[in-house]
Amino acid sequence: MQLARTYLGVDPGTTTGLAVLRLTHEGFVAAHHQIEGIHDAAYWIRKHCEGNFVELVYESFYIGDRTLRAGKQGVFDALNLIGWIVVEIEDWIGTRTYPQSPSVGKTVANDVLKGMGLYSSKYRHGTDAMRHVVRHHLTHIPKSNVSKLYAKVVEEIDN
């Protein structure tokens, strides 16, 4: 028997997007959120993920000249947040981590997320985190219900 999976997406930045996609027998349940700074993430992540097998899909975050010019405090908050999340959830039932480059998440369009019911107009950064979760499914789990729904929605949009 395979443990049910909960996918936690993180889009770090000055405003950090969080998204959870929990697989169920009927499909999936999704939640979006976004935070500023690093302290508000703990409660939300625990509420949605603790006690589950978590697959963490996060946007890798590198400090470069452009990043530093954009805002120093947010840069270091994002790095601290990713580090804290990895350390925190490692003690739960199980965890796998999957970093993705920023450009990978951008390959999942808004129209497709809307058609899948995974778009949040309230939490733009949370939607960006969900893009990473969906891309993870397309890349690593092409036969999942998420990947199948993605293909169906893309086909409907194209027709």
C-alpha positions, 0 to 999 in steps of 0.5 A: 500500500502506498501512502497518500501524497500531499504536495506542498508547493513553495514560490519564495520571495518577498511575498512567498506563495504556498500551495497544497495539493492533496490527492484523494480517491475522488481526485484532489483537494487544493489550497493556496496562501501567501505570506510576507516574511517567514513567520506566518508559514508555520501554522498554515503548513502544519495545518495543511501538511503535518502528519502526511507524506509530503512531497515538497516542490519549491522554486530554487532561489539563488542570490544574484546581483539582480535579486539583491537589487530587488530587495535584500530582506526578502531575499534572505527571508526566502532562503530562510523559509525554504531551509526551515520548511525542509528541516521542519517537514523532514520529521513528519511521516516522510518527505521528498524534496524537488527544487525547480528553476523559476522558469519551469513553473512558468510553463503552466498557463493560467487558463489551464490552472483555471480549467483544473480548478487550481487557480487562485485570483486572491493569492497570485503567489500561491497560484505560482506555487501551484504551477510548480506542483502541477509541473512536478506531476507532468514531469515526474508522474505523467499518469497521475490524475493531475497530469491526466486532467491537465492534458484534458484541459489543454485539449479543451482549450485547444479545440 
